[in-house]
């Protein structure tokens, strides 16, 4: 469980850093799309690692 939490925290911080660097260079519409995409990726990542089928990975 700790391994999953560490990976989740690492992924979230990387996503935040990337978004923070990219967002100032984007227009408002692109910012919204980028944030939604990052949020969806986070959800997919969390579901992947919280699923018992993928605990072996």
N, C-alpha and C positions, 0 to 999 in steps of 0.2 A: 504493500500500500504506500509506503514512504517513497519507493521508487517512482510510482505513478505520480504522486504529488510533486516530486522534484521535477519530473519531466514536464508536468503541467505548468509549474511555475516558470521553468526555463523557457518553454514555448511562449507563454504569455508575455514574458519580459522581452523576448526577441521580437514578437509581433508589435509590442508597444514601441520599441526602439525604431523598428522599420517604419511604422506608421508615423511616428514623430518626425522622422527625417523626410518622408515622402509628402505628407499632407501640406506643408507650406508651399510646395511647388505645384500643387494641384488646384483645380477650380472646385467650387462648392459641390457641383454634381458628382465629380470624380471622388471627392472626399467621402460622400455618402456611400458610393459604391464600394470604395476601398474598406470602409468601416464595416459594412454589411458582410463583405467577403471575409475579412479577418474574423468576424464573429462566427460566421458559418464554419470556417476552418477550425476554430477553437472548439465548437460544439462537436464537430466530426471527430476531432482528435480525442476529446474527452470520452465520447461514446465508444470509440475504438478501444481505448485502454481500460475503460470501466467494464467492458463486456468480458464475461468469463471465457468466452471462446478465444480471446486474444491474450489472455493472461500469460501464456507461455512465451510470447514475444518479449 
